[in-house]
Amino acid sequence: MSDILIVDDERDIRELISDILEDEGYSTRLAGNSDDAMKEVNSEPPALMILDIWLKDSRMDGIDILKTVKRDNPDIPVVIISGHGNIEIAVAAIKQGAYDFIEKPFNIDQLLVVIRRAMETSRLRRENQELRRRDVSSAVMVGNSAAFRVLVSQLDKVTKSNGRVMLTGPAGSGKEVAARYIHAKSNRASAPFVTVPCATIEPDRMEEVLFGRESAERGIEPGLLEQAHGGVIFFDEVADMPPGTQSKILRVLVDQQFTRVGGTDKVRVDLRVVSSTNRNLEGEITAGRFRQELYHRLNVVPIAVPSLEERREDIPELARHFVEMFNRTQGLPLREISDDAVALMQTMVWPGNVRQLKNLIERVLILGEGSDPIQARELPRDGEGGGDDERIVLTGALATLPLREAREVFEREYLLTQINRFGGNISRTANFVGMERSALHRKLKSLNVVTTNKSGARIAQIEGEDDED
């Protein structure tokens, strides 16, 4: 897409413009009516259109062509020319998305200035799209745990389809990364991926943000739906979408078209919809806060994104991935992670999930000094108020127990933590804690600890007195 399409019903005019532009090093294509113009656009979108407003013997005039081109190819700059120019026509053209307006007979120098600026705009838009396509880091899935492999397997099954996907999981678990993974592996990978942050958009602005606005003063301002045409629209935390907007989005999903705020023309869009939520949408439906019809439209393929708690095995790989990412994007030190730091991270509580781990790594890299391996002492320890790093702060309940009972509580919690850390793998747990596998089994039995299988990972649980063997 590097040539200029010239559309004018006067052969002499279009050939004159073509000769001028080719002398300047541009390549051109010519069309004398609306049918030929649309055929050229649909076969290969040009880098720029020069479009006459009045076209004899054509089904569409220049304004109609402009509307169609900006609807289906919004990134193509369109320069309008007319021999019958007036301020009303210029305003109408700019309102419909024209880059500029030139009146015949035009000054060649003026024409070239406008063309150069428009072509630069086109080049920057193409480069921006190419950078978006190359930026695959936001779609990289990192991990090797059983829960993670189940997730990736499910995502791979939906990448090539056009089905709507609903991603569920706690905040910070990586639902947007999963959505971008679907997009990057799909047939729409070269088209836009547009996120709608439903939780952060003011409710009274939601429709303008989604559908765009049309006014005489400011012309056309495309919304997020229009910007995502041909690609993927991602409704992040869709439960926060205002009820009034829910009904309109439902209509868009049915009709694949909408009207801008303040406008009258229908805007057609081709979109794949991916949504996410950390709430129970069925409960939101019962409470009257979410439309059941919209839920069924969005929840065609439900996929659960596991919490970091369910994939502790992945913490070392994720942490190293974030170190490399921050080194590449921010120039922060490329530090190794010591074994004691890895062990501590795998036993920490992560209510913020992968996002919390990412933020922690960034903070450690910013505040740390030098390029030595990250040590456990650099990580936050809940419950500690500072002082001697070697001390363990006892909870009130544990501190009041006799030594034998306290030791048993400590051993149970310690082994539970290590088993969970290694995804239920007894051999790896035994190797880390320095016990023979058989001895570890005997210890677990004496502490009334059993392991069960949940979500593809073996999770340690305490066996109750009334539980069956």
N, C-alpha and C positions, 0 to 999 in steps of 0.2 A: 504494500500500500504506500506508493511513493509518487504517484502521478497526479495530475490535475484534470478533472472532468469539466469541460466547458459546455454548457447547455444554453443554446440561443437559436431561435428560429431563423435568424438571418445568417446565411452561410458566410457572407463576407465578414461579418462581425466575429463569428466564432473562429474563422481561419486567421483573421488578423490577430486576435488575442493569442491564438495558438503559436503563431510565428514569433510574436513578441516574447512569449514565455520560453519557447524552445531556444531562442537566441540567448536567453539568460540561463540556459542549462536545465530547464524543467522538461519533463516528458508529459505529454497531454493526450487526452481522448476527447472526442467530439460527439455531441448528440444534438439533433435538431428538433426533437419533440419529447413529450413526457414519457412515452413508451420506451423510446431508445435510452433516455436518461435512466429510467428505473432498471432497465435491463443491464446497463453498464454498472450501476451501483450494486445490484444483486449478484452479478457475476464476480466482481472484485471491487470492494469498497475503495474509493480513491482517497488520497491524502487530503484533498481539498476539492470543493465544488465552486465553480463560478456559474451562477444561475440567473438567467433573464427572468424578470417577473412576468412578462407577457409572452406567451407562446401560442402562435396561430396554429389552428388545426390540431390541437392537443386535448386529450381528455382531462388533463390537470394543468392548472396554471402554476407559476413559480411558487406561490405561497403553499399550494397543496403539496407540491413536490418537497418543499422545505419541511412541512409538517411530517411527512412520511419518512424522510431521511433522518430527521432529528429524533423521531420515535424509535426507529429500528437501528440507527447508527449514530447515536448522540455525540460521538467523539469526532465526527467529520465536520470541520469548519466549512460554512457555506457563506460565500460572498455574493450578495444580490446586486445585479445591475439592471437598470431600466432607463429607457428613453423618455419615460413619462413620469419621472420621479417627483414626488412631493413628500412633505413631512409625514403625512398620514401613512403612505406606503412604507416609508423607512421605519416608522414606529411599529407597524404591523409586522414587518420582516424581523426586526430585532426582538419583538415580543415572542415570535415563534422560534427564536433560537439562532437567527442569522448572526454570523461573526461581524459583518460590516455591510454597508450599503454604498454603492457608487452609481452616480447618475451619468447617463450618456448625454452628450459625447464626453468620454472620460479622458482625463489627462494620463498619459502613459506612465509618467513618473509616479503619480498618485496611485495608479493601479499597481505598479510594482512594489511600492511601499506596503500597501495593504496585503498583497500576495505574500511578500516575505514574512510579514508578521504572522499571517494566518498559517503559513507553512511551518514556522517555528512553533506555533501553538500545536499544530498537528504532530510535529516531531516530539515535543515534550510529552504529549499525551501517549504516544506510542512507546516512548522510553519508560514512562511511568507504568504502563501496562506490562511491559517486559520485565521490569523490576519486580512487579507484583508476582508475575509468574515464576521468577527465579527465586523469590524469597520463600523457600520451602521450609525454613527453620521453624516457622510457626505451625507447621503441619507434621513435624517429626514426632513419631511415637517412640518413647523410650521405655524399655522394660523387658523382662523375660519371665516374670512370675506366671503361675498358672492363671490367676485372675486376669492378668494383662493379656496373655495369649488368647483367652476366651474373648476378650473385648475386641482385639484386632481381627480375630476370625469373623466375628459378627460384622464389623465395619467393612471388611473386604467383600462380604457377600452383598452389600448394598451399594458399593461405589459405582458400579456400571449401570445401575437402574436409575429411574427417575423418581422412585418412590419417596414419599415424605418420611422423615426419620425423627423420632422423638428421643433425645438423649436425657436420661435421668441420672441423678447422682448428687452427692453433697457439694456445697460451694467449694471451689478451688480444686476439684478433682480432675479437671482437664476436659470438660465437655466441649469448650470451644476448640481446643486442639483436635479433639475427635472429629468435630464438624469440618475443620479445615483439612483433615486427613481424607475425609470422604470427598471433598471438593478436589483436592490435589490428585486423587486417584481416579477421578471420574472423567467422562467425556467433555465436561465443562471446565476442565482445569485451566484453559487459556482465557476463560471469561471471568467476570468479576466475582469476588466473594465479599458480600456486604453484611456487616453485623448490625442488628437492631438491638441496642442495649435497653430492653424494655424497663428495667429497674431504675435507670438513670434519666430517662427522658421525661420531662414534665408532662403530666397527663393532658393539659390543655394545648400542648404543642405536638402531641404524638401524631395526629393526622397530617399536619403540615409536614412533619419530618418524614413520614412514610410516603405520602402521596404527592408532595411538592406543592408549589403555589404558582398561580398565574395572575398577573396584574398588569394594568396598562403602564404603571410607573416602572416596574422592575422586570417586566417580561416573564419568561418561564424560568422557574427555579425547580429543577428536577428533585424529586424526593428519593428516598433510599430504594424504594421498589423499582423506580425507573433506572436508577444507577446500577441495579443488579440485573437488568435485562440480559437474558442469555446465560446467566450464571446461577449462583446460589444466594438466597437470602436466608440469614441465620437469625432467628428470633431467640435471643439470649434471655433466659429467665422469663419465658412467655407468660407465666402466671401473673406477672406484674403489668400486663397489658390492660389498659382501661376497658371496662365492659363495652362502652360505645364503639371503641375501635375494634374490638373483637368481632362484632357483627359485620363491620365493613371489610375486615380482612377475610372473614368467611366468604363474603361475596366475591372478593378478588380471587380466592382459591377456586371458586366455582366458575367464574366468567373469564378469568385471566385478563381482566381489564379493569380500569378504574378512572375516576375523574379527579384532576388536580383541585386543590382548594382554590376557589375563586374562578375556576375554569368550567367549560361546557363540553370540550372535546373528550372523547374516550381515548385513553392511552392503553395500548395493548402491550402486555409483557409476557415473556417466556421465562419462567422461574422454576428452580427446584427449591423446595422449602425444607430446611432443617431447623428444629426447635430444641430448646433445652429447658429443664426446670429442676430445682432442688426441692420442690414441694410435691405433695400428693395431690395431683390434679383432680382425682376423683373426689377427694375431700373438699377441694375448692369448688367443684361442681355442686356438691351437696349443700355447701354454704351459700351458693348463689353468686359466687365471685368469678366463675368461669363458665363459658358457654359449652354445653355438652356437644353440640354439633361441631364446634371448632375443635374440640378435643379429639373427636373421632376423625376429623379431616387431617389433623396433624400427627396423630398417633398411629399411623399406618404400620411403621416398623419401630417398635420400642426397643431401645438398647440401653442397658444399665452400665454406667461408668463407675468402676469400683473406687472406693475411698483409698487413701494411702495406707490406712490401717489394714486393708485387705491385701495389700501388695508390698509389705515391708521389705521383701527380698529385693525390690527394685530401687530402694533408697540409695544404695551406693552408686548405681549406674545413673540415676537421675541427678544426684549431687555432682558427679563428675561432668555430666552433660551441661549443667548450669554453669559450672566453673568455666568450661570451654566456651560457652555462649557469651558469658560476660567478658571474657578475654577478647573474643572476636568483635563484639558490638560496642564495648565500653573501654577496652584496653586495660581492664583490671588484671591483676597478676594471675598467671596460669599456675595455680598451686595444686599439688597432690593433696590427698586427704589421708591422714594417718589412720591406722587400724582402730585406735581408741576413739577417734572422732566418728568413724563409721559405726562402731559398736554403739556409741551413745545415740547417734541419730536414729538407729534402728530400734532403740528402746524408748525414744521420746514419744510424747502424745502429740498428734498432728491434727487438731480440730480444723485448721485451714487447709489441710491436705497438700497437694503438690504445690499450690501457689504459696503456701506458708514455707515449704522447703526452699522454693526458689528465692523468696524474699530473705530467708535466713542466709543462704549462700551469698547473695549480693551484699548483705550487711557485713558478713565476715570478711569478704574480699575488700570492701571499702575501708573497714576499720583496722584490718590486719596490716602488719608491716612485713616487708620483704616477700620472698617467694618460697619460704620454707613450707613444708606440709602443714595443712590445717590441723590443729590439735584440739582435743576434747575440751580443754580449758577455755577455748574461744567460743564455745557454744553455750547458749543460755541453759541454766538448770533451774527448772521450776522448783520453788520451795526453798532455794538457797538465798541467803541474804548477803553473800560475799564471805570473805575470810578464807580459811584454810580449804583449798581445793580438794584435799584428800579426805575431808570429813564427810560422812553421810548424815544428813539431817533426818532424824526419826520422826514419824508422825506420832501424835499424842497416844493413839490406841496401841501402837507397837511398843512404845516406850513404857507402858504400864504392865506389859506381859512378863511372866517369868522367862528366864533365858531359854529353856527348852521349847516353850510354845512360840516365843519370838523367833527362834531359829527355824522352826518348822514353817511359820508364816513367811519368813524371808526366803527360805529355800523354795517354797511353792511359787511365790510370786516371781522369784528370779528365774526358775525353770520355765514357768509360763511365758515370761517375757522372751527368753531365748528361743523357745519352740516357735512362738509367733514370729520372732525375728527371722527365723530360717524357714518360714512357710510350712511348719509342721514336719520338716525333715529331721528325723531322730538321729540319723548318722551324723549330719553336719552339726547338730546341737551337741551331741556327745563329744565330737572332736573339739568344739570350741570350749566347752566347760571342762574338758580334761577328764572325761570318764569313759569307761568302756560302754559300748552300746547296751550290753546286757545289764550292767550296773545301773545305767540311767533308767532302763525300763523298771528295774526293781525299786529305784528311788521314786519314780513317778507313781508306781503302784502304792508304795507306802504313804505317799502324800495325797492319795485319792485323786490323782490327776489322770484324765483320759484325753485322747485326741480324736476329733471327728473331722469329717470332710465337709467344707462349706464353701460355696462359690469357687470351687476348683482349688482351694488352698486348705491345707490341714491346719485347723485352728485349735489351740489348746484350751480346754475347759476344765473346771473343777467338778469332779463327780460328786453329786449330792448323796446324802446318806440313803435316800430312797430310790436312787437311780438303779436301773438294771445293769448288769455286767455286759 
